[in-house]
Amino acid sequence: MPYLPILMIVVFAVFYYRAAEMEKESGLLWCGLSILISITTLFFLRWGWLGTVLGQAGLFVGITLLRMTRKP
């Protein structure tokens, strides 16, 4: 059983959930996107740690750009 990748998925999911709470956004959406990216990069694409971290960074940049365009 791959405990370390699962721990990494949980850590990223908690980070995005807490960030969404701070921004008063949907925590489940951000958390769900993080879990989806982690599972895709780790288990389906087999990109490993680097791919997962880069995927999470991409999610962070995407959320940031979206929030920048929505705020006046």
N, CA, C, O and CB atoms as a CASP TS submission, in Angstrom:
PFRMAT TS
TARGET T0000
AUTHOR 0000-0000-0000
METHOD Language model
MODEL 1
PARENT N/A
ATOM      1  N   MET     1       0.848  -1.193   0.000  1.00  0.00           N
ATOM      2  CA  MET     1       0.000   0.000   0.000  1.00  0.00           C
ATOM      3  C   MET     1       0.882   1.242   0.000  1.00  0.00           C
ATOM      4  O   MET     1       1.771   1.359   0.844  1.00  0.00           O
ATOM      5  CB  MET     1      -0.959   0.006   1.227  1.00  0.00           C
ATOM      6  N   PRO     2       0.660   2.162  -0.918  1.00  0.00           N
ATOM      7  CA  PRO     2       1.511   3.356  -1.019  1.00  0.00           C
ATOM      8  C   PRO     2       1.089   4.429  -0.005  1.00  0.00           C
ATOM      9  O   PRO     2       0.293   5.315  -0.317  1.00  0.00           O
ATOM     10  CB  PRO     2       1.454   3.932  -2.448  1.00  0.00           C
ATOM     11  N   TYR     3       1.630   4.334   1.192  1.00  0.00           N
ATOM     12  CA  TYR     3       1.215   5.268   2.239  1.00  0.00           C
ATOM     13  C   TYR     3       1.739   6.680   2.029  1.00  0.00           C
ATOM     14  O   TYR     3       1.025   7.648   2.290  1.00  0.00           O
ATOM     15  CB  TYR     3       1.672   4.765   3.574  1.00  0.00           C
ATOM     16  N   LEU     4       2.953   6.809   1.570  1.00  0.00           N
ATOM     17  CA  LEU     4       3.530   8.136   1.387  1.00  0.00           C
ATOM     18  C   LEU     4       2.796   8.950   0.313  1.00  0.00           C
ATOM     19  O   LEU     4       2.517  10.125   0.552  1.00  0.00           O
ATOM     20  CB  LEU     4       5.000   8.010   1.023  1.00  0.00           C
ATOM     21  N   PRO     5       2.471   8.387  -0.856  1.00  0.00           N
ATOM     22  CA  PRO     5       1.685   9.169  -1.825  1.00  0.00           C
ATOM     23  C   PRO     5       0.299   9.551  -1.297  1.00  0.00           C
ATOM     24  O   PRO     5      -0.200  10.637  -1.591  1.00  0.00           O
ATOM     25  CB  PRO     5       1.533   8.382  -3.118  1.00  0.00           C
ATOM     26  N   ILE     6      -0.315   8.672  -0.529  1.00  0.00           N
ATOM     27  CA  ILE     6      -1.625   9.000   0.036  1.00  0.00           C
ATOM     28  C   ILE     6      -1.494  10.134   1.043  1.00  0.00           C
ATOM     29  O   ILE     6      -2.347  11.019   1.096  1.00  0.00           O
ATOM     30  CB  ILE     6      -2.258   7.762   0.704  1.00  0.00           C
ATOM     31  N   LEU     7      -0.435  10.113   1.838  1.00  0.00           N
ATOM     32  CA  LEU     7      -0.189  11.205   2.777  1.00  0.00           C
ATOM     33  C   LEU     7       0.018  12.519   2.030  1.00  0.00           C
ATOM     34  O   LEU     7      -0.464  13.565   2.465  1.00  0.00           O
ATOM     35  CB  LEU     7       1.032  10.894   3.656  1.00  0.00           C
ATOM     36  N   MET     8       0.732  12.468   0.913  1.00  0.00           N
ATOM     37  CA  MET     8       0.961  13.660   0.110  1.00  0.00           C
ATOM     38  C   MET     8      -0.358  14.192  -0.459  1.00  0.00           C
ATOM     39  O   MET     8      -0.576  15.403  -0.486  1.00  0.00           O
ATOM     40  CB  MET     8       1.950  13.355  -1.026  1.00  0.00           C
ATOM     41  N   ILE     9      -1.225  13.306  -0.908  1.00  0.00           N
ATOM     42  CA  ILE     9      -2.536  13.717  -1.416  1.00  0.00           C
ATOM     43  C   ILE     9      -3.331  14.418  -0.324  1.00  0.00           C
ATOM     44  O   ILE     9      -3.948  15.454  -0.569  1.00  0.00           O
ATOM     45  CB  ILE     9      -3.320  12.503  -1.952  1.00  0.00           C
ATOM     46  N   VAL    10      -3.318  13.859   0.870  1.00  0.00           N
ATOM     47  CA  VAL    10      -4.070  14.434   1.994  1.00  0.00           C
ATOM     48  C   VAL    10      -3.506  15.805   2.370  1.00  0.00           C
ATOM     49  O   VAL    10      -4.269  16.735   2.632  1.00  0.00           O
ATOM     50  CB  VAL    10      -4.029  13.485   3.218  1.00  0.00           C
ATOM     51  N   VAL    11      -2.183  15.937   2.397  1.00  0.00           N
ATOM     52  CA  VAL    11      -1.564  17.221   2.767  1.00  0.00           C
ATOM     53  C   VAL    11      -1.939  18.311   1.768  1.00  0.00           C
ATOM     54  O   VAL    11      -2.312  19.413   2.168  1.00  0.00           O
ATOM     55  CB  VAL    11      -0.028  17.081   2.843  1.00  0.00           C
ATOM     56  N   PHE    12      -1.843  18.016   0.478  1.00  0.00           N
ATOM     57  CA  PHE    12      -2.230  19.009  -0.527  1.00  0.00           C
ATOM     58  C   PHE    12      -3.721  19.326  -0.448  1.00  0.00           C
ATOM     59  O   PHE    12      -4.108  20.485  -0.603  1.00  0.00           O
ATOM     60  CB  PHE    12      -1.875  18.509  -1.932  1.00  0.00           C
ATOM     61  N   ALA    13      -4.558  18.330  -0.212  1.00  0.00           N
ATOM     62  CA  ALA    13      -5.997  18.556  -0.126  1.00  0.00           C
ATOM     63  C   ALA    13      -6.344  19.452   1.060  1.00  0.00           C
ATOM     64  O   ALA    13      -7.174  20.354   0.939  1.00  0.00           O
ATOM     65  CB  ALA    13      -6.738  17.222  -0.012  1.00  0.00           C
ATOM     66  N   VAL    14      -5.714  19.206   2.196  1.00  0.00           N
ATOM     67  CA  VAL    14      -5.960  20.039   3.373  1.00  0.00           C
ATOM     68  C   VAL    14      -5.487  21.466   3.122  1.00  0.00           C
ATOM     69  O   VAL    14      -6.159  22.421   3.513  1.00  0.00           O
ATOM     70  CB  VAL    14      -5.255  19.452   4.610  1.00  0.00           C
ATOM     71  N   PHE    15      -4.337  21.614   2.475  1.00  0.00           N
ATOM     72  CA  PHE    15      -3.834  22.946   2.159  1.00  0.00           C
ATOM     73  C   PHE    15      -4.833  23.731   1.315  1.00  0.00           C
ATOM     74  O   PHE    15      -5.143  24.882   1.622  1.00  0.00           O
ATOM     75  CB  PHE    15      -2.498  22.848   1.431  1.00  0.00           C
ATOM     76  N   TYR    16      -5.337  23.104   0.247  1.00  0.00           N
ATOM     77  CA  TYR    16      -6.281  23.801  -0.622  1.00  0.00           C
ATOM     78  C   TYR    16      -7.627  24.036   0.050  1.00  0.00           C
ATOM     79  O   TYR    16      -8.278  25.046  -0.217  1.00  0.00           O
ATOM     80  CB  TYR    16      -6.480  23.019  -1.896  1.00  0.00           C
ATOM     81  N   TYR    17      -8.051  23.133   0.907  1.00  0.00           N
ATOM     82  CA  TYR    17      -9.313  23.336   1.619  1.00  0.00           C
ATOM     83  C   TYR    17      -9.199  24.537   2.553  1.00  0.00           C
ATOM     84  O   TYR    17     -10.095  25.380   2.607  1.00  0.00           O
ATOM     85  CB  TYR    17      -9.703  22.068   2.414  1.00  0.00           C
ATOM     86  N   ARG    18      -8.089  24.607   3.287  1.00  0.00           N
ATOM     87  CA  ARG    18      -7.890  25.735   4.204  1.00  0.00           C
ATOM     88  C   ARG    18      -7.725  27.053   3.434  1.00  0.00           C
ATOM     89  O   ARG    18      -8.220  28.092   3.871  1.00  0.00           O
ATOM     90  CB  ARG    18      -6.656  25.485   5.097  1.00  0.00           C
ATOM     91  N   ALA    19      -7.041  27.012   2.304  1.00  0.00           N
ATOM     92  CA  ALA    19      -6.882  28.220   1.495  1.00  0.00           C
ATOM     93  C   ALA    19      -8.231  28.707   0.985  1.00  0.00           C
ATOM     94  O   ALA    19      -8.482  29.911   0.952  1.00  0.00           O
ATOM     95  CB  ALA    19      -5.932  27.961   0.317  1.00  0.00           C
ATOM     96  N   ALA    20      -9.093  27.789   0.589  1.00  0.00           N
ATOM     97  CA  ALA    20     -10.426  28.171   0.121  1.00  0.00           C
ATOM     98  C   ALA    20     -11.251  28.764   1.250  1.00  0.00           C
ATOM     99  O   ALA    20     -12.000  29.718   1.037  1.00  0.00           O
ATOM    100  CB  ALA    20     -11.149  26.965  -0.477  1.00  0.00           C
ATOM    101  N   GLU    21     -11.122  28.208   2.451  1.00  0.00           N
ATOM    102  CA  GLU    21     -11.839  28.777   3.585  1.00  0.00           C
ATOM    103  C   GLU    21     -11.386  30.206   3.851  1.00  0.00           C
ATOM    104  O   GLU    21     -12.204  31.079   4.142  1.00  0.00           O
ATOM    105  CB  GLU    21     -11.636  27.917   4.833  1.00  0.00           C
ATOM    106  N   MET    22     -10.085  30.442   3.752  1.00  0.00           N
ATOM    107  CA  MET    22      -9.565  31.791   3.983  1.00  0.00           C
ATOM    108  C   MET    22     -10.057  32.769   2.921  1.00  0.00           C
ATOM    109  O   MET    22     -10.261  33.947   3.213  1.00  0.00           O
ATOM    110  CB  MET    22      -8.039  31.774   4.005  1.00  0.00           C
ATOM    111  N   GLU    23     -10.246  32.295   1.703  1.00  0.00           N
ATOM    112  CA  GLU    23     -10.716  33.139   0.609  1.00  0.00           C
ATOM    113  C   GLU    23     -12.242  33.183   0.524  1.00  0.00           C
ATOM    114  O   GLU    23     -12.802  33.853  -0.344  1.00  0.00           O
ATOM    115  CB  GLU    23     -10.145  32.644  -0.705  1.00  0.00           C
ATOM    116  N   LYS    24     -12.900  32.479   1.415  1.00  0.00           N
ATOM    117  CA  LYS    24     -14.366  32.387   1.447  1.00  0.00           C
ATOM    118  C   LYS    24     -14.913  31.834   0.126  1.00  0.00           C
ATOM    119  O   LYS    24     -15.885  32.348  -0.427  1.00  0.00           O
ATOM    120  CB  LYS    24     -14.983  33.770   1.736  1.00  0.00           C
ATOM    121  N   GLU    25     -14.268  30.786  -0.354  1.00  0.00           N
ATOM    122  CA  GLU    25     -14.665  30.076  -1.563  1.00  0.00           C
ATOM    123  C   GLU    25     -15.076  28.661  -1.198  1.00  0.00           C
ATOM    124  O   GLU    25     -15.051  28.280  -0.028  1.00  0.00           O
ATOM    125  CB  GLU    25     -13.520  30.064  -2.605  1.00  0.00           C
ATOM    126  N   SER    26     -15.451  27.892  -2.193  1.00  0.00           N
ATOM    127  CA  SER    26     -15.860  26.512  -1.977  1.00  0.00           C
ATOM    128  C   SER    26     -14.639  25.640  -1.685  1.00  0.00           C
ATOM    129  O   SER    26     -13.820  25.387  -2.569  1.00  0.00           O
ATOM    130  CB  SER    26     -16.628  25.976  -3.201  1.00  0.00           C
ATOM    131  N   GLY    27     -14.529  25.187  -0.447  1.00  0.00           N
ATOM    132  CA  GLY    27     -13.416  24.342  -0.055  1.00  0.00           C
ATOM    133  C   GLY    27     -13.458  22.989  -0.727  1.00  0.00           C
ATOM    134  O   GLY    27     -12.416  22.417  -1.044  1.00  0.00           O
ATOM    135  N   LEU    28     -14.650  22.475  -0.946  1.00  0.00           N
ATOM    136  CA  LEU    28     -14.773  21.163  -1.572  1.00  0.00           C
ATOM    137  C   LEU    28     -14.327  21.188  -3.038  1.00  0.00           C
ATOM    138  O   LEU    28     -13.768  20.210  -3.534  1.00  0.00           O
ATOM    139  CB  LEU    28     -16.216  20.672  -1.474  1.00  0.00           C
ATOM    140  N   LEU    29     -14.570  22.285  -3.717  1.00  0.00           N
ATOM    141  CA  LEU    29     -14.142  22.396  -5.112  1.00  0.00           C
ATOM    142  C   LEU    29     -12.615  22.410  -5.209  1.00  0.00           C
ATOM    143  O   LEU    29     -12.030  21.653  -5.983  1.00  0.00           O
ATOM    144  CB  LEU    29     -14.729  23.666  -5.756  1.00  0.00           C
ATOM    145  N   TRP    30     -11.982  23.268  -4.427  1.00  0.00           N
ATOM    146  CA  TRP    30     -10.526  23.359  -4.471  1.00  0.00           C
ATOM    147  C   TRP    30      -9.888  22.061  -4.008  1.00  0.00           C
ATOM    148  O   TRP    30      -8.926  21.587  -4.611  1.00  0.00           O
ATOM    149  CB  TRP    30     -10.035  24.522  -3.610  1.00  0.00           C
ATOM    150  N   CYS    31     -10.417  21.491  -2.948  1.00  0.00           N
ATOM    151  CA  CYS    31      -9.907  20.222  -2.421  1.00  0.00           C
ATOM    152  C   CYS    31     -10.097  19.108  -3.446  1.00  0.00           C
ATOM    153  O   CYS    31      -9.197  18.294  -3.651  1.00  0.00           O
ATOM    154  CB  CYS    31     -10.616  19.856  -1.095  1.00  0.00           C
ATOM    155  N   GLY    32     -11.243  19.069  -4.081  1.00  0.00           N
ATOM    156  CA  GLY    32     -11.520  18.054  -5.082  1.00  0.00           C
ATOM    157  C   GLY    32     -10.605  18.165  -6.284  1.00  0.00           C
ATOM    158  O   GLY    32     -10.145  17.151  -6.809  1.00  0.00           O
ATOM    159  N   LEU    33     -10.334  19.390  -6.728  1.00  0.00           N
ATOM    160  CA  LEU    33      -9.404  19.585  -7.840  1.00  0.00           C
ATOM    161  C   LEU    33      -7.996  19.130  -7.463  1.00  0.00           C
ATOM    162  O   LEU    33      -7.290  18.533  -8.276  1.00  0.00           O
ATOM    163  CB  LEU    33      -9.386  21.059  -8.270  1.00  0.00           C
ATOM    164  N   SER    34      -7.601  19.411  -6.245  1.00  0.00           N
ATOM    165  CA  SER    34      -6.284  18.983  -5.779  1.00  0.00           C
ATOM    166  C   SER    34      -6.168  17.465  -5.740  1.00  0.00           C
ATOM    167  O   SER    34      -5.160  16.905  -6.173  1.00  0.00           O
ATOM    168  CB  SER    34      -6.001  19.560  -4.399  1.00  0.00           C
ATOM    169  N   ILE    35      -7.186  16.803  -5.226  1.00  0.00           N
ATOM    170  CA  ILE    35      -7.184  15.343  -5.169  1.00  0.00           C
ATOM    171  C   ILE    35      -7.176  14.755  -6.576  1.00  0.00           C
ATOM    172  O   ILE    35      -6.464  13.786  -6.839  1.00  0.00           O
ATOM    173  CB  ILE    35      -8.405  14.830  -4.382  1.00  0.00           C
ATOM    174  N   LEU    36      -7.954  15.328  -7.471  1.00  0.00           N
ATOM    175  CA  LEU    36      -8.005  14.847  -8.849  1.00  0.00           C
ATOM    176  C   LEU    36      -6.640  14.963  -9.537  1.00  0.00           C
ATOM    177  O   LEU    36      -6.205  14.041 -10.225  1.00  0.00           O
ATOM    178  CB  LEU    36      -9.057  15.628  -9.640  1.00  0.00           C
ATOM    179  N   ILE    37      -5.977  16.093  -9.346  1.00  0.00           N
ATOM    180  CA  ILE    37      -4.654  16.280  -9.936  1.00  0.00           C
ATOM    181  C   ILE    37      -3.655  15.304  -9.334  1.00  0.00           C
ATOM    182  O   ILE    37      -2.856  14.709 -10.056  1.00  0.00           O
ATOM    183  CB  ILE    37      -4.172  17.723  -9.736  1.00  0.00           C
ATOM    184  N   SER    38      -3.694  15.136  -8.019  1.00  0.00           N
ATOM    185  CA  SER    38      -2.754  14.224  -7.362  1.00  0.00           C
ATOM    186  C   SER    38      -2.943  12.785  -7.816  1.00  0.00           C
ATOM    187  O   SER    38      -1.971  12.099  -8.134  1.00  0.00           O
ATOM    188  CB  SER    38      -2.909  14.307  -5.855  1.00  0.00           C
ATOM    189  N   ILE    39      -4.168  12.330  -7.848  1.00  0.00           N
ATOM    190  CA  ILE    39      -4.432  10.949  -8.259  1.00  0.00           C
ATOM    191  C   ILE    39      -4.044  10.740  -9.721  1.00  0.00           C
ATOM    192  O   ILE    39      -3.486   9.702 -10.078  1.00  0.00           O
ATOM    193  CB  ILE    39      -5.919  10.596  -8.048  1.00  0.00           C
ATOM    194  N   THR    40      -4.340  11.722 -10.557  1.00  0.00           N
ATOM    195  CA  THR    40      -3.998  11.604 -11.975  1.00  0.00           C
ATOM    196  C   THR    40      -2.489  11.526 -12.185  1.00  0.00           C
ATOM    197  O   THR    40      -2.005  10.672 -12.927  1.00  0.00           O
ATOM    198  CB  THR    40      -4.571  12.784 -12.755  1.00  0.00           C
ATOM    199  N   THR    41      -1.747  12.419 -11.531  1.00  0.00           N
ATOM    200  CA  THR    41      -0.304  12.440 -11.761  1.00  0.00           C
ATOM    201  C   THR    41       0.410  11.274 -11.086  1.00  0.00           C
ATOM    202  O   THR    41       1.392  10.764 -11.625  1.00  0.00           O
ATOM    203  CB  THR    41       0.277  13.747 -11.267  1.00  0.00           C
ATOM    204  N   LEU    42      -0.060  10.846  -9.926  1.00  0.00           N
ATOM    205  CA  LEU    42       0.631   9.768  -9.214  1.00  0.00           C
ATOM    206  C   LEU    42       0.297   8.381  -9.751  1.00  0.00           C
ATOM    207  O   LEU    42       1.195   7.581 -10.012  1.00  0.00           O
ATOM    208  CB  LEU    42       0.290   9.828  -7.751  1.00  0.00           C
ATOM    209  N   PHE    43      -0.990   8.098  -9.917  1.00  0.00           N
ATOM    210  CA  PHE    43      -1.398   6.723 -10.193  1.00  0.00           C
ATOM    211  C   PHE    43      -1.675   6.434 -11.667  1.00  0.00           C
ATOM    212  O   PHE    43      -1.424   5.318 -12.123  1.00  0.00           O
ATOM    213  CB  PHE    43      -2.615   6.405  -9.399  1.00  0.00           C
ATOM    214  N   PHE    44      -2.185   7.409 -12.425  1.00  0.00           N
ATOM    215  CA  PHE    44      -2.510   7.154 -13.823  1.00  0.00           C
ATOM    216  C   PHE    44      -1.357   7.500 -14.760  1.00  0.00           C
ATOM    217  O   PHE    44      -1.009   6.706 -15.634  1.00  0.00           O
ATOM    218  CB  PHE    44      -3.738   7.938 -14.216  1.00  0.00           C
ATOM    219  N   LEU    45      -0.769   8.672 -14.585  1.00  0.00           N
ATOM    220  CA  LEU    45       0.317   9.095 -15.464  1.00  0.00           C
ATOM    221  C   LEU    45       1.684   8.624 -14.980  1.00  0.00           C
ATOM    222  O   LEU    45       2.649   8.623 -15.745  1.00  0.00           O
ATOM    223  CB  LEU    45       0.317  10.596 -15.591  1.00  0.00           C
ATOM    224  N   ARG    46       1.771   8.229 -13.721  1.00  0.00           N
ATOM    225  CA  ARG    46       3.018   7.738 -13.111  1.00  0.00           C
ATOM    226  C   ARG    46       4.152   8.763 -13.227  1.00  0.00           C
ATOM    227  O   ARG    46       5.285   8.411 -13.558  1.00  0.00           O
ATOM    228  CB  ARG    46       3.445   6.418 -13.770  1.00  0.00           C
ATOM    229  N   TRP    47       3.835  10.036 -12.950  1.00  0.00           N
ATOM    230  CA  TRP    47       4.837  11.085 -13.018  1.00  0.00           C
ATOM    231  C   TRP    47       5.621  11.214 -11.719  1.00  0.00           C
ATOM    232  O   TRP    47       6.667  11.862 -11.699  1.00  0.00           O
ATOM    233  CB  TRP    47       4.184  12.400 -13.356  1.00  0.00           C
ATOM    234  N   GLY    48       5.143  10.618 -10.647  1.00  0.00           N
ATOM    235  CA  GLY    48       5.862  10.654  -9.378  1.00  0.00           C
ATOM    236  C   GLY    48       5.705  11.968  -8.638  1.00  0.00           C
ATOM    237  O   GLY    48       4.769  12.738  -8.854  1.00  0.00           O
ATOM    238  N   TRP    49       6.669  12.185  -7.756  1.00  0.00           N
ATOM    239  CA  TRP    49       6.614  13.352  -6.869  1.00  0.00           C
ATOM    240  C   TRP    49       6.690  14.662  -7.637  1.00  0.00           C
ATOM    241  O   TRP    49       5.912  15.583  -7.388  1.00  0.00           O
ATOM    242  CB  TRP    49       7.743  13.291  -5.856  1.00  0.00           C
ATOM    243  N   LEU    50       7.622  14.741  -8.563  1.00  0.00           N
ATOM    244  CA  LEU    50       7.813  15.991  -9.286  1.00  0.00           C
ATOM    245  C   LEU    50       6.580  16.372 -10.100  1.00  0.00           C
ATOM    246  O   LEU    50       6.188  17.539 -10.121  1.00  0.00           O
ATOM    247  CB  LEU    50       9.021  15.884 -10.198  1.00  0.00           C
ATOM    248  N   GLY    51       5.979  15.420 -10.756  1.00  0.00           N
ATOM    249  CA  GLY    51       4.766  15.695 -11.516  1.00  0.00           C
ATOM    250  C   GLY    51       3.612  16.144 -10.639  1.00  0.00           C
ATOM    251  O   GLY    51       2.831  17.017 -11.018  1.00  0.00           O
ATOM    252  N   THR    52       3.513  15.540  -9.464  1.00  0.00           N
ATOM    253  CA  THR    52       2.443  15.925  -8.542  1.00  0.00           C
ATOM    254  C   THR    52       2.655  17.339  -8.019  1.00  0.00           C
ATOM    255  O   THR    52       1.719  18.137  -7.974  1.00  0.00           O
ATOM    256  CB  THR    52       2.365  14.939  -7.372  1.00  0.00           C
ATOM    257  N   VAL    53       3.875  17.643  -7.629  1.00  0.00           N
ATOM    258  CA  VAL    53       4.160  18.992  -7.123  1.00  0.00           C
ATOM    259  C   VAL    53       3.951  20.033  -8.219  1.00  0.00           C
ATOM    260  O   VAL    53       3.400  21.103  -7.959  1.00  0.00           O
ATOM    261  CB  VAL    53       5.604  19.074  -6.580  1.00  0.00           C
ATOM    262  N   LEU    54       4.387  19.729  -9.437  1.00  0.00           N
ATOM    263  CA  LEU    54       4.172  20.666 -10.541  1.00  0.00           C
ATOM    264  C   LEU    54       2.685  20.815 -10.872  1.00  0.00           C
ATOM    265  O   LEU    54       2.233  21.910 -11.208  1.00  0.00           O
ATOM    266  CB  LEU    54       4.937  20.201 -11.783  1.00  0.00           C
ATOM    267  N   GLY    55       1.928  19.728 -10.777  1.00  0.00           N
ATOM    268  CA  GLY    55       0.484  19.801 -10.989  1.00  0.00           C
ATOM    269  C   GLY    55      -0.204  20.656  -9.938  1.00  0.00           C
ATOM    270  O   GLY    55      -1.108  21.430 -10.254  1.00  0.00           O
ATOM    271  N   GLN    56       0.223  20.518  -8.690  1.00  0.00           N
ATOM    272  CA  GLN    56      -0.348  21.331  -7.619  1.00  0.00           C
ATOM    273  C   GLN    56       0.038  22.795  -7.777  1.00  0.00           C
ATOM    274  O   GLN    56      -0.767  23.686  -7.504  1.00  0.00           O
ATOM    275  CB  GLN    56       0.109  20.813  -6.255  1.00  0.00           C
ATOM    276  N   ALA    57       1.269  23.044  -8.217  1.00  0.00           N
ATOM    277  CA  ALA    57       1.692  24.422  -8.475  1.00  0.00           C
ATOM    278  C   ALA    57       0.881  25.024  -9.615  1.00  0.00           C
ATOM    279  O   ALA    57       0.508  26.197  -9.576  1.00  0.00           O
ATOM    280  CB  ALA    57       3.195  24.476  -8.805  1.00  0.00           C
ATOM    281  N   GLY    58       0.614  24.208 -10.627  1.00  0.00           N
ATOM    282  CA  GLY    58      -0.228  24.677 -11.731  1.00  0.00           C
ATOM    283  C   GLY    58      -1.642  25.004 -11.274  1.00  0.00           C
ATOM    284  O   GLY    58      -2.241  25.981 -11.725  1.00  0.00           O
ATOM    285  N   LEU    59      -2.166  24.189 -10.385  1.00  0.00           N
ATOM    286  CA  LEU    59      -3.496  24.470  -9.829  1.00  0.00           C
ATOM    287  C   LEU    59      -3.479  25.777  -9.057  1.00  0.00           C
ATOM    288  O   LEU    59      -4.404  26.581  -9.176  1.00  0.00           O
ATOM    289  CB  LEU    59      -3.963  23.319  -8.914  1.00  0.00           C
ATOM    290  N   PHE    60      -2.439  25.997  -8.270  1.00  0.00           N
ATOM    291  CA  PHE    60      -2.314  27.226  -7.492  1.00  0.00           C
ATOM    292  C   PHE    60      -2.251  28.444  -8.408  1.00  0.00           C
ATOM    293  O   PHE    60      -2.912  29.451  -8.153  1.00  0.00           O
ATOM    294  CB  PHE    60      -1.069  27.169  -6.597  1.00  0.00           C
ATOM    295  N   VAL    61      -1.459  28.354  -9.470  1.00  0.00           N
ATOM    296  CA  VAL    61      -1.349  29.457 -10.426  1.00  0.00           C
ATOM    297  C   VAL    61      -2.684  29.682 -11.131  1.00  0.00           C
ATOM    298  O   VAL    61      -3.094  30.825 -11.338  1.00  0.00           O
ATOM    299  CB  VAL    61      -0.237  29.173 -11.461  1.00  0.00           C
ATOM    300  N   GLY    62      -3.359  28.598 -11.500  1.00  0.00           N
ATOM    301  CA  GLY    62      -4.662  28.725 -12.152  1.00  0.00           C
ATOM    302  C   GLY    62      -5.701  29.389 -11.268  1.00  0.00           C
ATOM    303  O   GLY    62      -6.453  30.251 -11.725  1.00  0.00           O
ATOM    304  N   ILE    63      -5.746  28.992 -10.011  1.00  0.00           N
ATOM    305  CA  ILE    63      -6.689  29.610  -9.071  1.00  0.00           C
ATOM    306  C   ILE    63      -6.342  31.081  -8.872  1.00  0.00           C
ATOM    307  O   ILE    63      -7.229  31.932  -8.813  1.00  0.00           O
ATOM    308  CB  ILE    63      -6.679  28.866  -7.712  1.00  0.00           C
ATOM    309  N   THR    64      -5.048  31.378  -8.769  1.00  0.00           N
ATOM    310  CA  THR    64      -4.618  32.768  -8.587  1.00  0.00           C
ATOM    311  C   THR    64      -5.016  33.629  -9.779  1.00  0.00           C
ATOM    312  O   THR    64      -5.538  34.730  -9.604  1.00  0.00           O
ATOM    313  CB  THR    64      -3.102  32.835  -8.376  1.00  0.00           C
ATOM    314  N   LEU    65      -4.773  33.137 -10.983  1.00  0.00           N
ATOM    315  CA  LEU    65      -5.134  33.910 -12.174  1.00  0.00           C
ATOM    316  C   LEU    65      -6.645  34.095 -12.280  1.00  0.00           C
ATOM    317  O   LEU    65      -7.114  35.170 -12.653  1.00  0.00           O
ATOM    318  CB  LEU    65      -4.603  33.222 -13.435  1.00  0.00           C
ATOM    319  N   LEU    66      -7.391  33.074 -11.961  1.00  0.00           N
ATOM    320  CA  LEU    66      -8.854  33.185 -11.987  1.00  0.00           C
ATOM    321  C   LEU    66      -9.347  34.210 -10.978  1.00  0.00           C
ATOM    322  O   LEU    66     -10.225  35.016 -11.283  1.00  0.00           O
ATOM    323  CB  LEU    66      -9.499  31.827 -11.706  1.00  0.00           C
ATOM    324  N   ARG    67      -8.783  34.178  -9.782  1.00  0.00           N
ATOM    325  CA  ARG    67      -9.205  35.129  -8.765  1.00  0.00           C
ATOM    326  C   ARG    67      -8.786  36.555  -9.118  1.00  0.00           C
ATOM    327  O   ARG    67      -9.488  37.508  -8.778  1.00  0.00           O
ATOM    328  CB  ARG    67      -8.631  34.736  -7.415  1.00  0.00           C
ATOM    329  N   MET    68      -7.662  36.705  -9.788  1.00  0.00           N
ATOM    330  CA  MET    68      -7.222  38.043 -10.197  1.00  0.00           C
ATOM    331  C   MET    68      -8.154  38.639 -11.244  1.00  0.00           C
ATOM    332  O   MET    68      -8.394  39.846 -11.246  1.00  0.00           O
ATOM    333  CB  MET    68      -5.794  37.991 -10.741  1.00  0.00           C
ATOM    334  N   THR    69      -8.679  37.802 -12.133  1.00  0.00           N
ATOM    335  CA  THR    69      -9.555  38.323 -13.191  1.00  0.00           C
ATOM    336  C   THR    69     -10.963  38.596 -12.646  1.00  0.00           C
ATOM    337  O   THR    69     -11.678  39.431 -13.199  1.00  0.00           O
ATOM    338  CB  THR    69      -9.625  37.326 -14.374  1.00  0.00           C
ATOM    339  N   ARG    70     -11.367  37.916 -11.588  1.00  0.00           N
ATOM    340  CA  ARG    70     -12.704  38.127 -11.049  1.00  0.00           C
ATOM    341  C   ARG    70     -12.796  39.330 -10.138  1.00  0.00           C
ATOM    342  O   ARG    70     -13.859  39.944 -10.045  1.00  0.00           O
ATOM    343  CB  ARG    70     -13.149  36.916 -10.309  1.00  0.00           C
ATOM    344  N   LYS    71     -11.711  39.689  -9.458  1.00  0.00           N
ATOM    345  CA  LYS    71     -11.748  40.831  -8.527  1.00  0.00           C
ATOM    346  C   LYS    71     -11.626  42.134  -9.285  1.00  0.00           C
ATOM    347  O   LYS    71     -10.873  42.230 -10.254  1.00  0.00           O
ATOM    348  CB  LYS    71     -10.624  40.725  -7.478  1.00  0.00           C
ATOM    349  N   PRO    72     -12.382  43.160  -8.835  1.00  0.00           N
ATOM    350  CA  PRO    72     -12.300  44.466  -9.504  1.00  0.00           C
ATOM    351  C   PRO    72     -11.014  45.198  -9.214  1.00  0.00           C
ATOM    352  O   PRO    72     -10.809  46.306  -9.710  1.00  0.00           O
ATOM    353  CB  PRO    72     -13.454  45.327  -9.099  1.00  0.00           C
TER
END
